[in-house]
C-alpha cells in the first residue's frame, strides 16, 4: 500500500467520522455519554487493516481511528470500511 493511498484512506475515515457525528441523533448521544461536544473529540490514527473474504478473496479495508477527550483520555473509536474499489461499506462509532 502506497503512502498516497494511506493518506486518502485516513482522510476518507476522518471525513466519514465528521459526517457521522454531524447527525443529530449521534451528536446528542455522544454529548450525553461523553459530557462534552463531539466536535471537541481528538482524532488519532490507530490502524489500517486489510481483510480477505469470499471465494474470490475480495478485500475489505478498515481504517480505525482512536477518539480521545480533550484531556487525551481514550473515549472510543471510529472504524470506516470500504471495498477494494474504494466504495464505502460500513462504519462503527463506539464510545467506551
mmCIF file as gemmi writes it, N, C-alpha and C atoms, coordinates in Angstrom:
data_model
loop_
_atom_site.group_PDB
_atom_site.id
_atom_site.type_symbol
_atom_site.label_atom_id
_atom_site.label_alt_id
_atom_site.label_comp_id
_atom_site.label_asym_id
_atom_site.label_entity_id
_atom_site.label_seq_id
_atom_site.pdbx_PDB_ins_code
_atom_site.Cartn_x
_atom_site.Cartn_y
_atom_site.Cartn_z
_atom_site.occupancy
_atom_site.B_iso_or_equiv
_atom_site.pdbx_formal_charge
_atom_site.auth_seq_id
_atom_site.auth_asym_id
_atom_site.pdbx_PDB_model_num
ATOM 1 N N . UNK Axp A 1 ? 0.853 -1.169 0 1 0 ? 1 A 1
ATOM 2 C CA . UNK Axp A 1 ? 0 0 0 1 0 ? 1 A 1
ATOM 3 C C . UNK Axp A 1 ? 0.897 1.229 0 1 0 ? 1 A 1
ATOM 4 N N . UNK Axp A 2 ? 0.639 2.139 -0.902 1 0 ? 2 A 1
ATOM 5 C CA . UNK Axp A 2 ? 1.474 3.321 -1.046 1 0 ? 2 A 1
ATOM 6 C C . UNK Axp A 2 ? 1.036 4.434 -0.099 1 0 ? 2 A 1
ATOM 7 N N . UNK Axp A 3 ? 1.96 5.339 0.173 1 0 ? 3 A 1
ATOM 8 C CA . UNK Axp A 3 ? 1.71 6.443 1.089 1 0 ? 3 A 1
ATOM 9 C C . UNK Axp A 3 ? 0.508 7.282 0.659 1 0 ? 3 A 1
ATOM 10 N N . UNK Axp A 4 ? 0.373 7.522 -0.636 1 0 ? 4 A 1
ATOM 11 C CA . UNK Axp A 4 ? -0.747 8.326 -1.137 1 0 ? 4 A 1
ATOM 12 C C . UNK Axp A 4 ? -2.072 7.637 -0.811 1 0 ? 4 A 1
ATOM 13 N N . UNK Axp A 5 ? -2.136 6.323 -0.978 1 0 ? 5 A 1
ATOM 14 C CA . UNK Axp A 5 ? -3.355 5.578 -0.681 1 0 ? 5 A 1
ATOM 15 C C . UNK Axp A 5 ? -3.652 5.595 0.816 1 0 ? 5 A 1
ATOM 16 N N . UNK Axp A 6 ? -2.643 5.477 1.636 1 0 ? 6 A 1
ATOM 17 C CA . UNK Axp A 6 ? -2.838 5.538 3.085 1 0 ? 6 A 1
ATOM 18 C C . UNK Axp A 6 ? -3.401 6.899 3.486 1 0 ? 6 A 1
ATOM 19 N N . UNK Axp A 7 ? -2.851 7.958 2.941 1 0 ? 7 A 1
ATOM 20 C CA . UNK Axp A 7 ? -3.356 9.305 3.244 1 0 ? 7 A 1
ATOM 21 C C . UNK Axp A 7 ? -4.807 9.46 2.807 1 0 ? 7 A 1
ATOM 22 N N . UNK Axp A 8 ? -5.152 8.915 1.635 1 0 ? 8 A 1
ATOM 23 C CA . UNK Axp A 8 ? -6.525 9.002 1.141 1 0 ? 8 A 1
ATOM 24 C C . UNK Axp A 8 ? -7.474 8.252 2.064 1 0 ? 8 A 1
ATOM 25 N N . UNK Axp A 9 ? -7.071 7.059 2.497 1 0 ? 9 A 1
ATOM 26 C CA . UNK Axp A 9 ? -7.907 6.271 3.404 1 0 ? 9 A 1
ATOM 27 C C . UNK Axp A 9 ? -8.12 6.99 4.74 1 0 ? 9 A 1
ATOM 28 N N . UNK Axp A 10 ? -7.059 7.549 5.289 1 0 ? 10 A 1
ATOM 29 C CA . UNK Axp A 10 ? -7.177 8.273 6.558 1 0 ? 10 A 1
ATOM 30 C C . UNK Axp A 10 ? -8.087 9.489 6.418 1 0 ? 10 A 1
ATOM 31 N N . UNK Axp A 11 ? -7.954 10.208 5.329 1 0 ? 11 A 1
ATOM 32 C CA . UNK Axp A 11 ? -8.797 11.38 5.101 1 0 ? 11 A 1
ATOM 33 C C . UNK Axp A 11 ? -10.257 10.971 4.902 1 0 ? 11 A 1
ATOM 34 N N . UNK Axp A 12 ? -10.495 9.874 4.181 1 0 ? 12 A 1
ATOM 35 C CA . UNK Axp A 12 ? -11.863 9.378 3.986 1 0 ? 12 A 1
ATOM 36 C C . UNK Axp A 12 ? -12.481 9.003 5.329 1 0 ? 12 A 1
ATOM 37 N N . UNK Axp A 13 ? -11.707 8.362 6.19 1 0 ? 13 A 1
ATOM 38 C CA . UNK Axp A 13 ? -12.206 7.973 7.504 1 0 ? 13 A 1
ATOM 39 C C . UNK Axp A 13 ? -12.505 9.197 8.365 1 0 ? 13 A 1
ATOM 40 N N . UNK Axp A 14 ? -11.625 10.174 8.339 1 0 ? 14 A 1
ATOM 41 C CA . UNK Axp A 14 ? -11.851 11.399 9.124 1 0 ? 14 A 1
ATOM 42 C C . UNK Axp A 14 ? -13.116 12.124 8.666 1 0 ? 14 A 1
ATOM 43 N N . UNK Axp A 15 ? -13.289 12.24 7.355 1 0 ? 15 A 1
ATOM 44 C CA . UNK Axp A 15 ? -14.471 12.912 6.818 1 0 ? 15 A 1
ATOM 45 C C . UNK Axp A 15 ? -15.743 12.135 7.152 1 0 ? 15 A 1
ATOM 46 N N . UNK Axp A 16 ? -15.682 10.801 7.052 1 0 ? 16 A 1
ATOM 47 C CA . UNK Axp A 16 ? -16.845 9.978 7.374 1 0 ? 16 A 1
ATOM 48 C C . UNK Axp A 16 ? -17.202 10.113 8.861 1 0 ? 16 A 1
ATOM 49 N N . UNK Axp A 17 ? -16.171 10.209 9.726 1 0 ? 17 A 1
ATOM 50 C CA . UNK Axp A 17 ? -16.442 10.403 11.147 1 0 ? 17 A 1
ATOM 51 C C . UNK Axp A 17 ? -17.147 11.74 11.374 1 0 ? 17 A 1
ATOM 52 N N . UNK Axp A 18 ? -16.668 12.782 10.738 1 0 ? 18 A 1
ATOM 53 C CA . UNK Axp A 18 ? -17.303 14.102 10.884 1 0 ? 18 A 1
ATOM 54 C C . UNK Axp A 18 ? -18.756 14.05 10.428 1 0 ? 18 A 1
ATOM 55 N N . UNK Axp A 19 ? -19.011 13.351 9.318 1 0 ? 19 A 1
ATOM 56 C CA . UNK Axp A 19 ? -20.385 13.197 8.837 1 0 ? 19 A 1
ATOM 57 C C . UNK Axp A 19 ? -21.225 12.411 9.845 1 0 ? 19 A 1
ATOM 58 N N . UNK Axp A 20 ? -20.637 11.375 10.414 1 0 ? 20 A 1
ATOM 59 C CA . UNK Axp A 20 ? -21.338 10.524 11.383 1 0 ? 20 A 1
ATOM 60 C C . UNK Axp A 20 ? -21.771 11.326 12.61 1 0 ? 20 A 1
ATOM 61 N N . UNK Axp A 21 ? -20.868 12.109 13.178 1 0 ? 21 A 1
ATOM 62 C CA . UNK Axp A 21 ? -21.21 12.861 14.389 1 0 ? 21 A 1
ATOM 63 C C . UNK Axp A 21 ? -22.015 14.12 14.084 1 0 ? 21 A 1
ATOM 64 N N . UNK Axp A 22 ? -22.152 14.466 12.825 1 0 ? 22 A 1
ATOM 65 C CA . UNK Axp A 22 ? -22.987 15.619 12.486 1 0 ? 22 A 1
ATOM 66 C C . UNK Axp A 22 ? -24.472 15.257 12.478 1 0 ? 22 A 1
ATOM 67 N N . UNK Axp A 23 ? -24.785 13.956 12.442 1 0 ? 23 A 1
ATOM 68 C CA . UNK Axp A 23 ? -26.177 13.526 12.533 1 0 ? 23 A 1
ATOM 69 C C . UNK Axp A 23 ? -26.693 13.825 13.929 1 0 ? 23 A 1
ATOM 70 N N . UNK Axp A 24 ? -27.856 14.447 14.027 1 0 ? 24 A 1
ATOM 71 C CA . UNK Axp A 24 ? -28.336 14.929 15.325 1 0 ? 24 A 1
ATOM 72 C C . UNK Axp A 24 ? -28.445 13.812 16.365 1 0 ? 24 A 1
ATOM 73 N N . UNK Axp A 25 ? -28.903 12.629 15.974 1 0 ? 25 A 1
ATOM 74 C CA . UNK Axp A 25 ? -29.021 11.522 16.933 1 0 ? 25 A 1
ATOM 75 C C . UNK Axp A 25 ? -27.65 11.135 17.493 1 0 ? 25 A 1
ATOM 76 N N . UNK Axp A 26 ? -26.655 11.012 16.632 1 0 ? 26 A 1
ATOM 77 C CA . UNK Axp A 26 ? -25.298 10.663 17.076 1 0 ? 26 A 1
ATOM 78 C C . UNK Axp A 26 ? -24.689 11.78 17.916 1 0 ? 26 A 1
ATOM 79 N N . UNK Axp A 27 ? -24.921 13.011 17.503 1 0 ? 27 A 1
ATOM 80 C CA . UNK Axp A 27 ? -24.375 14.168 18.225 1 0 ? 27 A 1
ATOM 81 C C . UNK Axp A 27 ? -24.911 14.208 19.658 1 0 ? 27 A 1
ATOM 82 N N . UNK Axp A 28 ? -26.218 14.037 19.803 1 0 ? 28 A 1
ATOM 83 C CA . UNK Axp A 28 ? -26.832 14.084 21.127 1 0 ? 28 A 1
ATOM 84 C C . UNK Axp A 28 ? -26.377 12.917 22 1 0 ? 28 A 1
ATOM 85 N N . UNK Axp A 29 ? -26.335 11.73 21.433 1 0 ? 29 A 1
ATOM 86 C CA . UNK Axp A 29 ? -25.898 10.563 22.201 1 0 ? 29 A 1
ATOM 87 C C . UNK Axp A 29 ? -24.443 10.72 22.65 1 0 ? 29 A 1
ATOM 88 N N . UNK Axp A 30 ? -23.583 11.173 21.737 1 0 ? 30 A 1
ATOM 89 C CA . UNK Axp A 30 ? -22.173 11.354 22.084 1 0 ? 30 A 1
ATOM 90 C C . UNK Axp A 30 ? -22.017 12.409 23.174 1 0 ? 30 A 1
ATOM 91 N N . UNK Axp A 31 ? -22.74 13.499 23.038 1 0 ? 31 A 1
ATOM 92 C CA . UNK Axp A 31 ? -22.657 14.568 24.044 1 0 ? 31 A 1
ATOM 93 C C . UNK Axp A 31 ? -23.105 14.057 25.415 1 0 ? 31 A 1
ATOM 94 N N . UNK Axp A 32 ? -24.2 13.278 25.442 1 0 ? 32 A 1
ATOM 95 C CA . UNK Axp A 32 ? -24.694 12.73 26.706 1 0 ? 32 A 1
ATOM 96 C C . UNK Axp A 32 ? -23.69 11.764 27.328 1 0 ? 32 A 1
ATOM 97 N N . UNK Axp A 33 ? -23.108 10.887 26.509 1 0 ? 33 A 1
ATOM 98 C CA . UNK Axp A 33 ? -22.186 9.876 27.04 1 0 ? 33 A 1
ATOM 99 C C . UNK Axp A 33 ? -20.826 10.453 27.419 1 0 ? 33 A 1
ATOM 100 N N . UNK Axp A 34 ? -20.373 11.435 26.66 1 0 ? 34 A 1
ATOM 101 C CA . UNK Axp A 34 ? -19.033 11.979 26.882 1 0 ? 34 A 1
ATOM 102 C C . UNK Axp A 34 ? -19.006 13.15 27.855 1 0 ? 34 A 1
ATOM 103 N N . UNK Axp A 35 ? -20.072 13.925 27.876 1 0 ? 35 A 1
ATOM 104 C CA . UNK Axp A 35 ? -20.098 15.105 28.725 1 0 ? 35 A 1
ATOM 105 C C . UNK Axp A 35 ? -19.439 16.312 28.083 1 0 ? 35 A 1
ATOM 106 N N . UNK Axp A 36 ? -19.124 16.226 26.817 1 0 ? 36 A 1
ATOM 107 C CA . UNK Axp A 36 ? -18.591 17.359 26.063 1 0 ? 36 A 1
ATOM 108 C C . UNK Axp A 36 ? -19.042 17.202 24.61 1 0 ? 36 A 1
ATOM 109 N N . UNK Axp A 37 ? -19.016 18.299 23.839 1 0 ? 37 A 1
ATOM 110 C CA . UNK Axp A 37 ? -19.497 18.207 22.46 1 0 ? 37 A 1
ATOM 111 C C . UNK Axp A 37 ? -18.585 17.334 21.594 1 0 ? 37 A 1
ATOM 112 N N . UNK Axp A 38 ? -19.162 16.569 20.673 1 0 ? 38 A 1
ATOM 113 C CA . UNK Axp A 38 ? -18.352 15.683 19.842 1 0 ? 38 A 1
ATOM 114 C C . UNK Axp A 38 ? -17.332 16.424 18.968 1 0 ? 38 A 1
ATOM 115 N N . UNK Axp A 39 ? -17.559 17.707 18.735 1 0 ? 39 A 1
ATOM 116 C CA . UNK Axp A 39 ? -16.593 18.488 17.957 1 0 ? 39 A 1
ATOM 117 C C . UNK Axp A 39 ? -15.256 18.614 18.683 1 0 ? 39 A 1
ATOM 118 N N . UNK Axp A 40 ? -15.272 18.397 20.005 1 0 ? 40 A 1
ATOM 119 C CA . UNK Axp A 40 ? -14.049 18.511 20.804 1 0 ? 40 A 1
ATOM 120 C C . UNK Axp A 40 ? -13.232 17.215 20.809 1 0 ? 40 A 1
ATOM 121 N N . UNK Axp A 41 ? -13.772 16.149 20.203 1 0 ? 41 A 1
ATOM 122 C CA . UNK Axp A 41 ? -13.052 14.877 20.152 1 0 ? 41 A 1
ATOM 123 C C . UNK Axp A 41 ? -11.767 15.04 19.344 1 0 ? 41 A 1
ATOM 124 N N . UNK Axp A 42 ? -10.696 14.517 19.879 1 0 ? 42 A 1
ATOM 125 C CA . UNK Axp A 42 ? -9.405 14.496 19.176 1 0 ? 42 A 1
ATOM 126 C C . UNK Axp A 42 ? -9.312 13.169 18.432 1 0 ? 42 A 1
ATOM 127 N N . UNK Axp A 43 ? -9.022 13.232 17.145 1 0 ? 43 A 1
ATOM 128 C CA . UNK Axp A 43 ? -8.951 12.04 16.302 1 0 ? 43 A 1
ATOM 129 C C . UNK Axp A 43 ? -7.493 11.669 16.091 1 0 ? 43 A 1
ATOM 130 N N . UNK Axp A 44 ? -7.149 10.431 16.432 1 0 ? 44 A 1
ATOM 131 C CA . UNK Axp A 44 ? -5.785 9.922 16.25 1 0 ? 44 A 1
ATOM 132 C C . UNK Axp A 44 ? -5.821 8.669 15.378 1 0 ? 44 A 1
ATOM 133 N N . UNK Axp A 45 ? -4.788 8.461 14.599 1 0 ? 45 A 1
ATOM 134 C CA . UNK Axp A 45 ? -4.676 7.242 13.794 1 0 ? 45 A 1
ATOM 135 C C . UNK Axp A 45 ? -4.512 6.045 14.73 1 0 ? 45 A 1
ATOM 136 N N . UNK Axp A 46 ? -5.153 4.941 14.37 1 0 ? 46 A 1
ATOM 137 C CA . UNK Axp A 46 ? -4.973 3.707 15.13 1 0 ? 46 A 1
ATOM 138 C C . UNK Axp A 46 ? -4.372 2.648 14.208 1 0 ? 46 A 1
ATOM 139 N N . UNK Axp A 47 ? -5.15 2.15 13.238 1 0 ? 47 A 1
ATOM 140 C CA . UNK Axp A 47 ? -4.586 1.185 12.298 1 0 ? 47 A 1
ATOM 141 C C . UNK Axp A 47 ? -5.398 1.097 11.018 1 0 ? 47 A 1
ATOM 142 N N . UNK Axp A 48 ? -4.779 0.504 10.014 1 0 ? 48 A 1
ATOM 143 C CA . UNK Axp A 48 ? -5.448 0.15 8.76 1 0 ? 48 A 1
ATOM 144 C C . UNK Axp A 48 ? -5.278 -1.353 8.601 1 0 ? 48 A 1
ATOM 145 N N . UNK Axp A 49 ? -6.394 -2.031 8.315 1 0 ? 49 A 1
ATOM 146 C CA . UNK Axp A 49 ? -6.387 -3.484 8.216 1 0 ? 49 A 1
ATOM 147 C C . UNK Axp A 49 ? -7.01 -3.889 6.878 1 0 ? 49 A 1
ATOM 148 N N . UNK Axp A 50 ? -6.42 -4.888 6.242 1 0 ? 50 A 1
ATOM 149 C CA . UNK Axp A 50 ? -6.979 -5.45 5.014 1 0 ? 50 A 1
ATOM 150 C C . UNK Axp A 50 ? -7.42 -6.872 5.322 1 0 ? 50 A 1
ATOM 151 N N . UNK Axp A 51 ? -8.694 -7.154 5.068 1 0 ? 51 A 1
ATOM 152 C CA . UNK Axp A 51 ? -9.237 -8.494 5.293 1 0 ? 51 A 1
ATOM 153 C C . UNK Axp A 51 ? -9.58 -9.11 3.939 1 0 ? 51 A 1
ATOM 154 N N . UNK Axp A 52 ? -9.339 -10.394 3.796 1 0 ? 52 A 1
ATOM 155 C CA . UNK Axp A 52 ? -9.711 -11.13 2.599 1 0 ? 52 A 1
ATOM 156 C C . UNK Axp A 52 ? -10.898 -12.013 2.949 1 0 ? 52 A 1
ATOM 157 N N . UNK Axp A 53 ? -11.908 -12.006 2.083 1 0 ? 53 A 1
ATOM 158 C CA . UNK Axp A 53 ? -13.072 -12.845 2.336 1 0 ? 53 A 1
ATOM 159 C C . UNK Axp A 53 ? -13.726 -13.235 1.015 1 0 ? 53 A 1
ATOM 160 N N . UNK Axp A 54 ? -14.575 -14.24 1.091 1 0 ? 54 A 1
ATOM 161 C CA . UNK Axp A 54 ? -15.292 -14.702 -0.09 1 0 ? 54 A 1
ATOM 162 C C . UNK Axp A 54 ? -14.455 -15.624 -0.949 1 0 ? 54 A 1
ATOM 163 N N . UNK Axp A 55 ? -15.108 -16.257 -1.903 1 0 ? 55 A 1
ATOM 164 C CA . UNK Axp A 55 ? -14.417 -17.224 -2.767 1 0 ? 55 A 1
ATOM 165 C C . UNK Axp A 55 ? -13.357 -16.594 -3.674 1 0 ? 55 A 1
ATOM 166 N N . UNK Axp A 56 ? -13.486 -15.3 -3.936 1 0 ? 56 A 1
ATOM 167 C CA . UNK Axp A 56 ? -12.531 -14.618 -4.818 1 0 ? 56 A 1
ATOM 168 C C . UNK Axp A 56 ? -11.511 -13.797 -4.043 1 0 ? 56 A 1
ATOM 169 N N . UNK Axp A 57 ? -11.427 -14.022 -2.727 1 0 ? 57 A 1
ATOM 170 C CA . UNK Axp A 57 ? -10.524 -13.257 -1.863 1 0 ? 57 A 1
ATOM 171 C C . UNK Axp A 57 ? -10.708 -11.747 -2.032 1 0 ? 57 A 1
ATOM 172 N N . UNK Axp A 58 ? -11.968 -11.331 -2.046 1 0 ? 58 A 1
ATOM 173 C CA . UNK Axp A 58 ? -12.253 -9.898 -2.117 1 0 ? 58 A 1
ATOM 174 C C . UNK Axp A 58 ? -11.661 -9.224 -0.884 1 0 ? 58 A 1
ATOM 175 N N . UNK Axp A 59 ? -11.218 -7.995 -1.057 1 0 ? 59 A 1
ATOM 176 C CA . UNK Axp A 59 ? -10.586 -7.275 0.047 1 0 ? 59 A 1
ATOM 177 C C . UNK Axp A 59 ? -11.537 -6.262 0.675 1 0 ? 59 A 1
ATOM 178 N N . UNK Axp A 60 ? -11.497 -6.208 1.985 1 0 ? 60 A 1
ATOM 179 C CA . UNK Axp A 60 ? -12.212 -5.205 2.757 1 0 ? 60 A 1
ATOM 180 C C . UNK Axp A 60 ? -11.151 -4.432 3.523 1 0 ? 60 A 1
ATOM 181 N N . UNK Axp A 61 ? -11.156 -3.127 3.37 1 0 ? 61 A 1
ATOM 182 C CA . UNK Axp A 61 ? -10.158 -2.284 4.027 1 0 ? 61 A 1
ATOM 183 C C . UNK Axp A 61 ? -10.844 -1.543 5.171 1 0 ? 61 A 1
ATOM 184 N N . UNK Axp A 62 ? -10.252 -1.639 6.354 1 0 ? 62 A 1
ATOM 185 C CA . UNK Axp A 62 ? -10.796 -0.966 7.534 1 0 ? 62 A 1
ATOM 186 C C . UNK Axp A 62 ? -9.767 0.011 8.075 1 0 ? 62 A 1
ATOM 187 N N . UNK Axp A 63 ? -10.209 1.233 8.293 1 0 ? 63 A 1
ATOM 188 C CA . UNK Axp A 63 ? -9.381 2.266 8.913 1 0 ? 63 A 1
ATOM 189 C C . UNK Axp A 63 ? -9.983 2.532 10.283 1 0 ? 63 A 1
ATOM 190 N N . UNK Axp A 64 ? -9.164 2.408 11.302 1 0 ? 64 A 1
ATOM 191 C CA . UNK Axp A 64 ? -9.666 2.644 12.661 1 0 ? 64 A 1
ATOM 192 C C . UNK Axp A 64 ? -8.98 3.871 13.238 1 0 ? 64 A 1
ATOM 193 N N . UNK Axp A 65 ? -9.803 4.764 13.772 1 0 ? 65 A 1
ATOM 194 C CA . UNK Axp A 65 ? -9.331 5.994 14.399 1 0 ? 65 A 1
ATOM 195 C C . UNK Axp A 65 ? -9.622 5.948 15.891 1 0 ? 65 A 1
ATOM 196 N N . UNK Axp A 66 ? -8.638 6.318 16.701 1 0 ? 66 A 1
ATOM 197 C CA . UNK Axp A 66 ? -8.849 6.446 18.149 1 0 ? 66 A 1
ATOM 198 C C . UNK Axp A 66 ? -9.518 7.786 18.404 1 0 ? 66 A 1
ATOM 199 N N . UNK Axp A 67 ? -10.453 7.788 19.325 1 0 ? 67 A 1
ATOM 200 C CA . UNK Axp A 67 ? -11.137 9.015 19.707 1 0 ? 67 A 1
ATOM 201 C C . UNK Axp A 67 ? -10.734 9.354 21.134 1 0 ? 67 A 1
ATOM 202 N N . UNK Axp A 68 ? -10.307 10.585 21.321 1 0 ? 68 A 1
ATOM 203 C CA . UNK Axp A 68 ? -9.822 10.994 22.64 1 0 ? 68 A 1
ATOM 204 C C . UNK Axp A 68 ? -10.537 12.251 23.111 1 0 ? 68 A 1
ATOM 205 N N . UNK Axp A 69 ? -10.675 12.339 24.43 1 0 ? 69 A 1
ATOM 206 C CA . UNK Axp A 69 ? -11.214 13.54 25.066 1 0 ? 69 A 1
ATOM 207 C C . UNK Axp A 69 ? -10.169 14.647 24.965 1 0 ? 69 A 1
ATOM 208 N N . UNK Axp A 70 ? -10.585 15.889 25.177 1 0 ? 70 A 1
ATOM 209 C CA . UNK Axp A 70 ? -9.611 16.99 25.15 1 0 ? 70 A 1
ATOM 210 C C . UNK Axp A 70 ? -8.434 16.791 26.106 1 0 ? 70 A 1
ATOM 211 N N . UNK Axp A 71 ? -8.63 16.006 27.178 1 0 ? 71 A 1
ATOM 212 C CA . UNK Axp A 71 ? -7.53 15.763 28.118 1 0 ? 71 A 1
ATOM 213 C C . UNK Axp A 71 ? -6.63 14.603 27.683 1 0 ? 71 A 1
ATOM 214 N N . UNK Axp A 72 ? -6.921 13.994 26.509 1 0 ? 72 A 1
ATOM 215 C CA . UNK Axp A 72 ? -6.092 12.915 25.984 1 0 ? 72 A 1
ATOM 216 C C . UNK Axp A 72 ? -6.548 11.514 26.348 1 0 ? 72 A 1
ATOM 217 N N . UNK Axp A 73 ? -7.575 11.4 27.159 1 0 ? 73 A 1
ATOM 218 C CA . UNK Axp A 73 ? -8.088 10.082 27.555 1 0 ? 73 A 1
ATOM 219 C C . UNK Axp A 73 ? -8.824 9.436 26.381 1 0 ? 73 A 1
ATOM 220 N N . UNK Axp A 74 ? -8.553 8.14 26.142 1 0 ? 74 A 1
ATOM 221 C CA . UNK Axp A 74 ? -9.263 7.41 25.096 1 0 ? 74 A 1
ATOM 222 C C . UNK Axp A 74 ? -10.731 7.276 25.473 1 0 ? 74 A 1
ATOM 223 N N . UNK Axp A 75 ? -11.623 7.649 24.544 1 0 ? 75 A 1
ATOM 224 C CA . UNK Axp A 75 ? -13.056 7.583 24.822 1 0 ? 75 A 1
ATOM 225 C C . UNK Axp A 75 ? -13.802 6.673 23.85 1 0 ? 75 A 1
ATOM 226 N N . UNK Axp A 76 ? -13.104 6.152 22.84 1 0 ? 76 A 1
ATOM 227 C CA . UNK Axp A 76 ? -13.762 5.265 21.893 1 0 ? 76 A 1
ATOM 228 C C . UNK Axp A 76 ? -12.967 5.136 20.612 1 0 ? 76 A 1
ATOM 229 N N . UNK Axp A 77 ? -13.658 4.621 19.597 1 0 ? 77 A 1
ATOM 230 C CA . UNK Axp A 77 ? -13.024 4.516 18.285 1 0 ? 77 A 1
ATOM 231 C C . UNK Axp A 77 ? -14.071 4.641 17.184 1 0 ? 77 A 1
ATOM 232 N N . UNK Axp A 78 ? -13.589 4.95 16.016 1 0 ? 78 A 1
ATOM 233 C CA . UNK Axp A 78 ? -14.413 5.007 14.823 1 0 ? 78 A 1
ATOM 234 C C . UNK Axp A 78 ? -13.74 4.128 13.775 1 0 ? 78 A 1
ATOM 235 N N . UNK Axp A 79 ? -14.493 3.202 13.196 1 0 ? 79 A 1
ATOM 236 C CA . UNK Axp A 79 ? -13.957 2.338 12.144 1 0 ? 79 A 1
ATOM 237 C C . UNK Axp A 79 ? -14.713 2.617 10.856 1 0 ? 79 A 1
ATOM 238 N N . UNK Axp A 80 ? -13.969 2.795 9.789 1 0 ? 80 A 1
ATOM 239 C CA . UNK Axp A 80 ? -14.5 3.074 8.456 1 0 ? 80 A 1
ATOM 240 C C . UNK Axp A 80 ? -14.068 1.935 7.552 1 0 ? 80 A 1
ATOM 241 N N . UNK Axp A 81 ? -15.017 1.361 6.816 1 0 ? 81 A 1
ATOM 242 C CA . UNK Axp A 81 ? -14.695 0.247 5.934 1 0 ? 81 A 1
ATOM 243 C C . UNK Axp A 81 ? -15.079 0.579 4.498 1 0 ? 81 A 1
ATOM 244 N N . UNK Axp A 82 ? -14.191 0.163 3.584 1 0 ? 82 A 1
ATOM 245 C CA . UNK Axp A 82 ? -14.513 0.293 2.161 1 0 ? 82 A 1
ATOM 246 C C . UNK Axp A 82 ? -14.01 -0.944 1.433 1 0 ? 82 A 1
ATOM 247 N N . UNK Axp A 83 ? -14.575 -1.159 0.248 1 0 ? 83 A 1
ATOM 248 C CA . UNK Axp A 83 ? -14.135 -2.313 -0.536 1 0 ? 83 A 1
ATOM 249 C C . UNK Axp A 83 ? -12.912 -1.93 -1.359 1 0 ? 83 A 1
ATOM 250 N N . UNK Axp A 84 ? -12.399 -2.884 -2.119 1 0 ? 84 A 1
ATOM 251 C CA . UNK Axp A 84 ? -11.151 -2.632 -2.842 1 0 ? 84 A 1
ATOM 252 C C . UNK Axp A 84 ? -11.305 -1.623 -3.973 1 0 ? 84 A 1
ATOM 253 N N . UNK Axp A 85 ? -12.545 -1.304 -4.367 1 0 ? 85 A 1
ATOM 254 C CA . UNK Axp A 85 ? -12.735 -0.281 -5.396 1 0 ? 85 A 1
ATOM 255 C C . UNK Axp A 85 ? -12.933 1.102 -4.773 1 0 ? 85 A 1
ATOM 256 N N . UNK Axp A 86 ? -12.834 1.188 -3.431 1 0 ? 86 A 1
ATOM 257 C CA . UNK Axp A 86 ? -12.932 2.475 -2.755 1 0 ? 86 A 1
ATOM 258 C C . UNK Axp A 86 ? -14.341 2.878 -2.379 1 0 ? 86 A 1
ATOM 259 N N . UNK Axp A 87 ? -15.286 1.956 -2.478 1 0 ? 87 A 1
ATOM 260 C CA . UNK Axp A 87 ? -16.673 2.25 -2.122 1 0 ? 87 A 1
ATOM 261 C C . UNK Axp A 87 ? -16.907 2.01 -0.634 1 0 ? 87 A 1
ATOM 262 N N . UNK Axp A 88 ? -17.615 2.929 -0.002 1 0 ? 88 A 1
ATOM 263 C CA . UNK Axp A 88 ? -17.971 2.802 1.406 1 0 ? 88 A 1
ATOM 264 C C . UNK Axp A 88 ? -18.767 1.518 1.626 1 0 ? 88 A 1
ATOM 265 N N . UNK Axp A 89 ? -18.447 0.786 2.71 1 0 ? 89 A 1
ATOM 266 C CA . UNK Axp A 89 ? -19.154 -0.447 3.051 1 0 ? 89 A 1
ATOM 267 C C . UNK Axp A 89 ? -19.898 -0.297 4.373 1 0 ? 89 A 1
ATOM 268 N N . UNK Axp A 90 ? -19.189 0.134 5.418 1 0 ? 90 A 1
ATOM 269 C CA . UNK Axp A 90 ? -19.809 0.214 6.744 1 0 ? 90 A 1
ATOM 270 C C . UNK Axp A 90 ? -18.974 1.114 7.645 1 0 ? 90 A 1
ATOM 271 N N . UNK Axp A 91 ? -19.56 1.452 8.802 1 0 ? 91 A 1
ATOM 272 C CA . UNK Axp A 91 ? -18.848 2.25 9.795 1 0 ? 91 A 1
ATOM 273 C C . UNK Axp A 91 ? -19.299 1.829 11.184 1 0 ? 91 A 1
ATOM 274 N N . UNK Axp A 92 ? -18.426 2.059 12.156 1 0 ? 92 A 1
ATOM 275 C CA . UNK Axp A 92 ? -18.728 1.754 13.55 1 0 ? 92 A 1
ATOM 276 C C . UNK Axp A 92 ? -18.246 2.915 14.406 1 0 ? 92 A 1
ATOM 277 N N . UNK Axp A 93 ? -19.135 3.466 15.212 1 0 ? 93 A 1
ATOM 278 C CA . UNK Axp A 93 ? -18.815 4.556 16.125 1 0 ? 93 A 1
ATOM 279 C C . UNK Axp A 93 ? -19.055 4.021 17.529 1 0 ? 93 A 1
ATOM 280 N N . UNK Axp A 94 ? -17.963 3.785 18.268 1 0 ? 94 A 1
ATOM 281 C CA . UNK Axp A 94 ? -18.03 3.125 19.567 1 0 ? 94 A 1
ATOM 282 C C . UNK Axp A 94 ? -17.446 4.032 20.644 1 0 ? 94 A 1
ATOM 283 N N . UNK Axp A 95 ? -18.233 4.256 21.681 1 0 ? 95 A 1
ATOM 284 C CA . UNK Axp A 95 ? -17.752 5.017 22.835 1 0 ? 95 A 1
ATOM 285 C C . UNK Axp A 95 ? -17.616 4.082 24.016 1 0 ? 95 A 1
ATOM 286 N N . UNK Axp A 96 ? -16.554 4.266 24.81 1 0 ? 96 A 1
ATOM 287 C CA . UNK Axp A 96 ? -16.317 3.407 25.975 1 0 ? 96 A 1
ATOM 288 C C . UNK Axp A 96 ? -17.099 3.897 27.167 1 0 ? 96 A 1
